[in-house]
Amino acid sequence: MKLFFKPLFLSLFWVSALAILSFLSLGILVSQYAGTPEKSDVIIVLGGDNGLRVRKGAELYNAGYASHIILTGIDEHSYRPNHPNWRERRMMELGVPKNAIKVDAKSRTTWEEALNTSTTMERKEWKIAIVVSDPPHLLRLHQTWSRAFKGSSKKFILVPTNPAWWDSILWWNNRKSYQFVISEIKKNLFYAAVHY
């Protein structure tokens, strides 16, 4: 009987250890595609934030990484081009001139943001884009933008914000990062089934 339980116990131990390690590694998995900014044609600041992405985009613009910014995630129905929304106003407060900012009010999903940006870049003959978002969003961005740019010479660089709540190792210890990571794992699975 002992001969039976010992291998079973060892198997359960290693399976449990592997499951725990896999769970703890999710923060590294979702944020692994962070890149270093380089001179580009445009900075894409994705929507869905409370201002960190806008600030990062403005910092990159002011540092001379690109001379154009596209803001996404602005609702087409409520957007008035002659009345800048809070994200445009914040950009201008941070030193970005209004004529450098373009608004994409048509994209509602990460997939649409990638496709519409690809089309805009094609039209304007831009080759390199910096894409700004939060760290746990980077895995899905990498997969999505890679597919949207496939077969073209266009390139994208993912540059994350630096939120106080994010830690790729201890992500599970903060409610906001925990919710973000779990949500991104679900969205990655959905995108893999629907778009990839």
C-alpha positions in Angstrom: 0.0 0.0 0.0 2.9 2.4 0.9 4.4 1.7 -2.6 1.1 3.0 -4.1 0.7 6.2 -2.0 4.3 7.4 -2.3 4.2 7.9 -6.1 0.7 9.3 -5.9 1.7 11.8 -3.2 4.8 12.9 -5.2 2.7 13.3 -8.4 0.2 15.5 -6.5 3.0 17.5 -4.9 4.6 18.3 -8.3 1.4 19.0 -10.0 0.4 21.4 -7.2 3.8 23.1 -7.3 3.6 23.5 -11.0 0.1 25.0 -10.8 1.2 27.4 -8.1 4.3 28.5 -10.0 2.2 28.9 -13.2 -0.3 31.1 -11.4 2.4 33.2 -9.8 4.1 33.7 -13.2 1.0 35.2 -14.9 2.2 38.7 -14.1 5.5 38.1 -16.0 3.6 36.4 -18.9 1.2 39.3 -19.5 3.9 42.0 -19.3 6.8 40.4 -21.0 6.7 42.4 -24.3 7.8 45.7 -22.8 10.1 47.5 -25.3 12.5 50.4 -25.2 11.3 53.5 -27.1 13.1 54.5 -30.2 12.6 57.2 -32.9 9.2 56.6 -34.5 6.7 58.2 -36.7 3.7 58.1 -34.3 2.8 57.4 -30.7 -0.4 55.5 -30.1 -1.9 56.2 -26.7 -4.5 53.6 -26.0 -7.7 54.4 -24.1 -9.1 53.0 -21.0 -6.9 54.7 -18.4 -7.1 57.4 -15.8 -4.3 59.5 -17.3 -1.1 57.4 -16.9 -1.1 56.5 -20.6 -1.7 60.1 -21.6 1.2 61.2 -19.4 3.5 58.6 -20.8 2.6 59.5 -24.4 3.3 63.2 -23.7 6.6 62.3 -22.1 7.6 60.3 -25.2 6.5 63.1 -27.5 8.4 65.8 -25.4 11.5 63.5 -25.5 11.4 63.7 -29.3 10.5 60.0 -30.0 7.7 61.0 -32.5 6.0 64.1 -33.9 2.5 62.7 -34.1 0.2 61.2 -31.4 -3.0 59.2 -31.9 -5.4 58.9 -29.0 -7.7 55.9 -29.1 -10.6 54.9 -26.9 -12.6 58.1 -27.3 -16.3 57.5 -27.9 -17.4 58.5 -31.4 -20.9 59.5 -30.3 -19.7 61.9 -27.6 -16.6 63.3 -29.3 -16.7 66.9 -30.6 -13.6 67.8 -32.6 -14.0 71.5 -31.7 -14.2 70.7 -28.0 -11.2 68.6 -26.9 -12.0 65.9 -24.4 -10.1 65.5 -21.2 -7.4 63.4 -22.7 -6.6 65.9 -25.4 -6.7 68.8 -22.9 -4.3 66.9 -20.6 -1.9 66.2 -23.5 -1.9 69.9 -24.3 -1.3 70.8 -20.7 1.7 68.5 -20.8 3.2 70.4 -23.8 1.9 68.5 -26.8 0.5 71.0 -29.4 -3.1 70.4 -30.6 -2.0 69.9 -34.2 0.2 67.0 -33.3 -2.8 65.1 -31.8 -5.2 63.0 -33.9 -8.2 61.2 -32.3 -9.3 57.7 -33.4 -12.9 57.8 -32.2 -13.9 54.8 -34.4 -11.9 52.0 -32.6 -13.7 50.3 -29.8 -11.5 47.2 -29.2 -7.8 46.4 -29.1 -8.3 44.6 -32.4 -9.9 47.6 -34.1 -7.2 49.9 -32.7 -4.5 47.8 -34.3 -6.3 47.5 -37.7 -7.2 51.2 -37.9 -3.7 52.3 -36.9 -2.2 50.0 -39.5 -4.5 51.6 -42.1 -3.6 55.2 -41.0 0.1 54.4 -41.0 -0.2 52.9 -44.5 -2.0 56.1 -45.7 0.5 58.4 -44.2 3.5 56.2 -45.1 4.6 55.9 -41.4 6.8 52.9 -40.7 7.2 52.8 -36.9 4.7 53.2 -34.1 5.1 53.4 -30.3 2.1 51.9 -28.6 1.5 53.0 -25.0 -0.6 51.0 -22.5 -0.3 49.4 -19.0 2.0 46.5 -18.3 -0.6 43.7 -18.0 -2.0 44.6 -21.4 1.2 43.9 -23.3 0.8 40.2 -24.2 -2.6 40.8 -25.9 -1.2 43.9 -27.6 1.8 42.0 -28.9 -0.4 39.2 -30.3 -3.0 41.6 -31.8 -0.6 44.1 -33.4 1.7 41.4 -34.8 -1.3 40.0 -36.7 -2.6 43.4 -37.8 0.9 44.3 -39.1 1.6 40.9 -40.6 2.9 41.0 -44.2 3.8 44.7 -44.0 7.1 46.5 -43.3 5.5 48.4 -40.4 6.9 48.0 -36.9 5.5 48.7 -33.4 7.1 49.0 -30.1 5.2 48.4 -26.9 6.0 51.0 -24.2 4.3 50.5 -20.8 3.3 53.0 -18.2 4.7 52.7 -14.7 1.7 52.4 -12.4 2.3 52.3 -8.6 0.0 49.3 -8.4 1.9 47.1 -10.7 4.5 44.4 -9.8 5.0 41.6 -12.2 6.0 39.2 -9.4 3.6 40.2 -6.7 0.7 41.1 -9.0 -1.6 38.8 -7.0 -1.1 40.9 -3.9 -2.8 44.0 -5.2 -6.5 44.1 -6.0 -6.2 46.3 -9.1 -3.3 44.3 -10.6 -5.0 41.0 -9.7 -8.2 42.0 -11.5 -6.3 43.4 -14.5 -4.2 40.2 -14.9 -7.2 37.8 -14.6 -9.2 39.9 -17.0 -6.3 39.9 -19.5 -5.9 36.1 -19.3 -9.6 35.8 -20.2 -9.3 38.3 -23.0 -6.2 36.6 -24.4 -8.1 33.3 -24.5 -11.0 35.0 -26.2 -8.8 36.8 -28.8 -6.9 33.5 -29.5 -10.3 31.8 -30.3 -11.8 34.7 -32.3 -9.0 36.7 -33.9 -5.9 34.6 -34.1 
